[in-house]
Each structure stands twice: as C-alpha cells, then as structure tokens.
Amino acid sequence: MKKVILFLIGIVVAGGFFYGLQGSSKDQREARITLHPIATVTLGNGQQFKVELYPEEAPNTVNNFIALVKGNYYSDLTFNKILPDYLLQTGDKIGDGTGFPGYFIRSECSDNGYKNDVPLEEGVVCMSRGQKYNTEGSQFFILLSPRKDLEGTYAAFGKVIEGLDCLKEMSKMAPNESMQREEGLQVSRIEVNTFGKYYGEPQVLSLAEVRELK
C-alpha cells in the first residue's frame, strides 16, 4: 500500500513540474537555460527580434544598455547605418550618426584592456564608437556576417537569438529614413526582461574625461 501511495505522489509531483514548465513563458524558459537578460526589439511594422545580453563579458555596457531601455531612449529610431549583409546600426536620436546620450562609457573590448571573448559572428551585437576608444554612448550595431578583422576593437555585449533573417532582409534596402518609416522598419521600442535580477546604473565618462584618456 505504501509503495502505491508513494508512486501516486511521484506522479503528482512530476506532473506539477511538467505543468510548470508548460505554463511558463518562452522567455522564462530561456532564462532557466541562459540566466541572461533578453531584449526584445519591436519594429514599426510589428516585426520583432530578440537579443541575449552578455553581462559577464561586458558588464558596464549591458548596464548602460538596460538603463537606456528603461529610460525609453530607444524609441522611434531609424537605422542610421545599413550595409547589406554586413551590419545594421541604430541607437542615434539625431539619425545622422552623431547622436549620444550626453555621456560616454569605456570600451569593454580586449584591445582596450578588458577581457571580452565574444567571437564576432553573425548576429553579434556591438557598441559603436568614434575613432577613439571609450566613446561609446547609445549607438550599437548588429553584425550580419562574421567579422574576425574587428575582434578586440569593439565591445560585443549580446547576440540576436531570434529574427536574424528579418534583419538580413532589411539590410538590402536603401539607407533612406523616409523609406524606413514608410515600410515601418524603424525601431519602435525595446523592452528587456532581466528575470528579476538587478542591473545597476552604468559608470559613465564626461567629455572632459574622454579628452584626458589616451
């Protein structure tokens, strides 16, 4: 009799566990595997792509990105650089490649003294910067093909895990702002799911500090 009761309890517990997995959202199931934040980018036409962020590789860069997302900085933005089968770049409020949030952050890449081992494969997301290191702000680009020649020089902080095909198709259009808006291919909004983990404010650099850095 005891064996029968224990067997039935085992079935109930296993069933509850299975139901819990089935009932959880897709992002929650992803989190159990990756333990990484997931950013969802929604375009004006309703299409979406998802980016898994890598805080262990570029912690301050991820903090900065999440802070900008929560501050609604990434809304109604065009792609200010479109290179077919190479990259898409956005994050510029001005739209001409000069926009930034009023501060800079350090370049978390190996050539700037940081340990960052993310290989620059297709789908990898990196911060854009000026000619000098430590001039990243809000702009980022998504690689559409491997770029070994850029490894170590740009801060990689995530990778597209869904929707890359959509981005590859977008890269074939002309980099025209009015066309992007007509087709709904601009960034409408970005949301991030941190799965309950707290990510602090980024450490930032002023314009004067950037001038002093080599």
HELIX and SHEET records of a PDB file:
HELIX    1   1 LYS A    2  GLY A   23  1                                  22    
HELIX    2   2 LYS A   26  THR A   34  1                                   9    
HELIX    3   3 PRO A   59  LYS A   70  1                                  12    
HELIX    4   4 SER A  110  ASN A  112  5                                   3    
HELIX    5   5 LYS A  148  LEU A  150  5                                   3    
HELIX    6   6 LEU A  164  MET A  170  1                                   7    
HELIX    7   7 GLU A  177  GLU A  183  1                                   7    
HELIX    8   8 LEU A  207  GLU A  212  1                                   6    
SHEET    1   A 8 LYS A  81  LEU A  83  0                                        
SHEET    2   A 8 LEU A  87  THR A  90 -1                                        
SHEET    3   A 8 PHE A 140  LEU A 143 -1                                        
SHEET    4   A 8 VAL A 124  MET A 127 -1                                        
SHEET    5   A 8 ALA A 156  GLU A 162 -1                                        
SHEET    6   A 8 GLN A  48  LEU A  53 -1                                        
SHEET    7   A 8 ILE A  38  LEU A  43 -1                                        
SHEET    8   A 8 VAL A 187  ASN A 193 -1                                        
END                                                                             
